[in-house]
Amino acid sequence: AVVSTQSTGELEQSRKVQIYIPAKNVMQSGTHGGKKWRLRWDTQERFENPLMGWASSTDPLSNTQLSFSSINGAINYCAKYGFEYEVMEPKPVSKKRKIYGDNYAWSSHSRVVTK
């Protein structure tokens, strides 16, 4: 058995944190909750539970996510508690023009239905 000389608080503060905006759910057309920044800790080691075969972890922060209304709030939280952080900027969203009538448009030049 490996004995650690660091306290639990020192181990938690030495962990890296990711700050990001989660992607929109592809099954929904709405954008509710898409402006909140999330804070997620890196995943520590996982192991297979010998009884059920499930993936298990002794890390209490592995499934913890915090939400912030601004990126500054998330960065201030990391600075206050001494977490090393990485900001993942969201990719720009390109919206395509979608018109229902375009499904049935007729091109007189090629004599085919355009889609």
C-alpha positions in Angstrom: 0.0 0.0 0.0 1.2 3.5 -0.9 1.1 6.0 2.0 0.6 9.6 1.0 2.0 12.4 3.2 -0.3 15.0 1.6 -3.6 15.9 3.3 -6.8 15.6 1.4 -7.1 19.4 1.0 -3.6 19.6 -0.6 -4.6 16.8 -3.0 -7.8 18.6 -4.0 -6.0 21.9 -4.6 -3.3 20.4 -6.8 -5.9 19.1 -9.2 -6.6 20.7 -12.6 -10.1 22.2 -13.3 -11.7 22.7 -16.7 -14.0 25.7 -17.3 -16.3 25.4 -20.3 -19.7 26.0 -21.7 -21.5 22.7 -22.4 -22.7 21.9 -25.9 -26.4 22.3 -26.7 -28.4 19.1 -26.6 -28.8 17.9 -30.2 -32.2 16.4 -29.5 -33.7 19.8 -28.6 -34.0 23.0 -30.6 -33.9 25.4 -27.6 -30.9 27.0 -26.1 -31.9 27.3 -22.5 -29.0 27.0 -20.1 -26.4 27.5 -22.9 -24.9 30.6 -21.4 -23.7 29.1 -18.1 -20.1 28.3 -17.5 -19.4 24.9 -15.9 -16.4 23.9 -13.8 -15.3 20.3 -13.9 -12.5 18.6 -12.1 -10.2 16.2 -13.9 -11.0 12.6 -13.4 -8.7 10.7 -11.0 -8.1 6.9 -11.3 -11.1 4.6 -11.7 -11.2 0.9 -11.1 -13.6 -1.9 -11.9 -15.8 -2.9 -9.0 -15.1 -6.6 -8.4 -18.7 -7.3 -7.2 -20.7 -5.8 -10.1 -18.1 -5.0 -12.7 -19.1 -1.3 -12.8 -16.6 1.5 -13.1 -16.0 2.9 -9.6 -14.0 5.7 -8.1 -13.0 6.8 -4.6 -12.8 10.4 -5.8 -15.7 12.6 -4.5 -15.1 15.3 -7.1 -15.2 13.0 -10.1 -18.9 13.6 -10.7 -19.1 17.1 -9.3 -19.8 20.1 -11.6 -20.4 23.7 -10.6 -22.3 26.2 -12.7 -21.4 29.9 -12.9 -23.2 32.7 -14.8 -20.0 34.3 -15.9 -16.4 33.1 -16.7 -15.1 35.6 -14.2 -17.1 33.9 -11.4 -15.6 30.6 -12.3 -12.0 32.0 -12.5 -12.5 33.8 -9.1 -13.7 30.5 -7.5 -10.5 28.7 -8.8 -8.3 31.5 -7.6 -9.9 31.6 -4.2 -9.5 27.9 -3.5 -6.1 27.6 -5.3 -7.2 25.3 -8.2 -5.2 25.3 -11.4 -7.6 25.9 -14.2 -7.9 25.7 -18.0 -10.5 27.7 -19.9 -12.0 26.1 -22.9 -13.5 28.8 -25.1 -16.7 27.8 -27.0 -16.6 27.4 -30.7 -18.5 30.0 -32.7 -22.0 28.8 -33.8 -22.8 29.0 -37.5 -26.5 29.1 -38.2 -27.8 27.9 -41.5 -30.8 29.5 -43.1 -33.6 27.0 -43.0 -36.9 27.7 -44.8 -39.6 25.0 -45.0 -40.6 26.0 -48.5 -37.1 25.2 -49.8 -37.9 21.5 -49.4 -40.3 21.9 -52.3 -38.5 24.4 -54.4 -38.2 23.8 -58.2 -35.1 24.8 -60.2 -36.1 25.7 -63.7 -32.5 25.4 -64.9 -31.9 21.8 -64.1 -35.6 20.6 -64.0 -35.0 18.9 -60.6 -36.2 19.5 -57.1 -33.6 21.3 -55.2 -32.7 20.2 -51.7 
